[in-house]
Structure formats: structure tokens, C-alpha cells
Amino acid sequence: MRNYFPLLLMFVVVAATVGAIIVLSAVLGPKRRGKVKDSPFECGFQPFQLPTDRFFVRFYLIAMLFILFDIEVVFLFPWAVVFKALGWAGFWSIFIFIFVLGAGYVYAWRKGAFQWE
């Protein structure tokens, strides 16, 4: 437990700092509301239309799939570092991992998740 004390202390200090910043900004921050401050603003222009239109889900789906497969591929690096120490068990476990990842990719591809229409 002594080895983890500096890490625990760092988490406590970071949590206290974040909490103090949030409380101080809520207490000391300006609270003046106005017509100009409450109006929508985009890149220096008034928006052309109200945000009541429907958003395309396709963009978010592709972004989520990218993040999913990108994060999964990141797990290959630690495996590659300790590849020799893992032996055949490590080889077959990463083979199953890549197989499941590839099956998910093929499933998303066949469902048309990567088609931008």
C-alpha cells in the first residue's frame, strides 16, 4: 500500500484543486445576464436558422465506430511489447481479439455503417 500512496495523494490533490476551481468560479464568476449574452452566436454571425432541425446520425455513428476501432487497436501495442514473454497463450488470445475485432468491422461494413450518403 505504501507504493500507491503518492498516486493516491496526487488524486486527492487533483480532486481538491478541481473542486476548488469549480466552487470559486461559481462564487466569484460574473452572473449578469442580458439579451446579447443569451443570443446564439456562431463564428461571428447570427445563425441562419434555429437548431430545431434534425441532425444526421450518420456522422455520429461513423465517429463512434472510428473511436471504437481506434481504441481497440491501441491495445495491440502493449501486447507487442511483451509478446515474447506471453508465449503461445498470448498469441492465441490476441488472435481471438483480432478475430472478434475483425468480425465487428465486417458486421458494421455489411450493415452499411461506413456508407456516407
Buried (B, 14 or more C-beta within 10 A) or exposed (E): EEEEEEEEEEEEEEEEEEEEEEEEEEEEEEEEEEEEEEEEEEEEEEEEEEEEEEEEEBEEBBEEBEEBBEEBEEEEEEBEEEEEEEEEEBEEEBEEBBEEBEEBBEEBEEEEBBEEE
